[in-house]
Amino acid sequence: MQWLRQLNVGHHSKILTIGDCSKEEINEYYHDRLLQDVPSQLRQNLKFEEIYDYFGGKLAHWSDYLTEYTNQEGKLTCTPPCVLPDAVPQSTAFHQAYTSLRLHLSHSLFPKYSPVPSHASPSPSDASTTTTDTPSFSAPHLLTLMRKLTHPPYSVEYFALCQELGADVVDAMVKSRLLELRWTRAVSDDGYNVLENVGGLRFEKPRIVAMTPILRKAMEVVLMEEGEKQ
């Protein structure tokens, strides 16, 4: 009867997706709060648009990056030649995102679920998957999806992707914490709100996005490296 009660609750509830801060919100918080903790002599090399390009509205990454930037006295630089010579890719956040992608690509076909809990909406298989039944995905699967997510609108329609790659594969990638499944449009405009217009009916379909903007930027670097090898 438990599943019946859950079904009844679902019929009388509304799914809300809490995304990241909008660009306007993060811009205000950056100038009014975060920038105040950075010594004045280090602020001149900080460019809001550059940082936003990597971190989007992910507030925790902004805070961690500016703390790291300050602790290293602004010396987050890369000696040319660099794939990405900006300061942000030299940060810990970018390094972790890049390493996570490389680990998943080089150790494919093994279930690799992060112990860190995700606040993203669960995939359909979450309720039925057990420790003895852990579907996984291959490196080609992940590379295929990365190519889709690194181009506007930086998201993929969930059910169409399930038809292309298989639902188990897609759900396994969601479980890997590399991706976020958004069932509905986010409350705030964080750059991932894409409306479909088919047959005159305009609505938001469930979509797959990169878990974080910095992870999406790391995908771009990995794809560049893979292209150099071919």
Secondary structure, 3 states (H helix, E strand, C coil): CHHHHHHHHHHCCCCCECCCCCHHHHHHHHHHCHHHHCCHHHHCCCCHHHHHHHHCCCHHHHHHHHHHHHHCCCCCCCCCCCCCCCCHHHCHHHHHHHHHHHHHHHCCCCCCCCCCCCCCECCHHHHCCCCCCCCCCCHHHHHHHHHHHCCCCCCEEHHHHHHHHCHHHHHHHHHCCCEEEECCCECCCCCCCCCEEECCEEECCCEEEECCHHHHHHHHHHHHHHHHHC
